[in-house]
Amino acid sequence: MSILAIVLIAQASATIPLSPPPVETVRVMPPPVAPPPPIRPDSKVPMPPIPRGNPGNWATSNDYPTTALRNGIEGNTAFRVKVDVTGKVEECEVTESSGSGDLDATTCDLIMRRARFIPAQDGKGNFIAGTWSSRVRWQIPESPVPNDPFRGPDGRFKPTTITYSFFVERDGSTSDCVVSLDDMTETAPMPVGACVPPVPYAPFLDAKGEPVRRRVTVSIIAAIAEQAD
């Protein structure tokens, strides 16, 4: 009995499966990412020139070249300007022509006279020279040019009453000239030289013969006739 029991135990022991060794999980970590360099307190992002006001007002339908308007010429003029450290435009270059010399020349002429900028800045906030690019779309308006008192509803020139109002001072000089047109609801002050000839007038006298300041109003009718070039 004892010998048989030993054999059975040995056989039973041989059939017991052994547990597999534990598997160790290895996690692969990505290499550390270097942090970005710190921003210096005195460092700023460089800035291009920034327009002052609305660039759309630098060239309007009121500025349409007469010859191009009469011939029905339209187009887009792309340009680039150089802006100095004070924000003034010092050069205008047409980078893409509209196909019309009149439209291109008018574009740069208007931009040179009207465009104003906040100057470009470097990384330290100092004003520097820079460039700015845009384009003007020249499109003939469907109706006559607005606020043109010399044209009727058909777009043709018509007689217009121009009224000049100014003061004659005690010494005969003129001042405070204002001009108004019959189709305008507002008057516009003008320099005396552009309104009336800057020449002495005979001063007005009061009942005692003393010179006094008086306002003078003069109205004329202007008739503009279209002529071929």
Secondary structure, DSSP 8 states (H G I E B T S, - for coil): -HHHHHHHHHHHHHTS------------------------TT----B--EESS-GGGSS-GGG--HHHHHTT--EEEEEEEEE-TTSBEEEEEEEE--S-HHHHHHHHHHHHHH-BEE-EE-TTS-EE-EEEEEEEEE---SSS-TT-TTB-TTS-B--EEEEEEEEE-TTS-EEEEEEEETT-SS-EE--HHHHS-------EE-TTS-EE-EEEEEEEEE-------
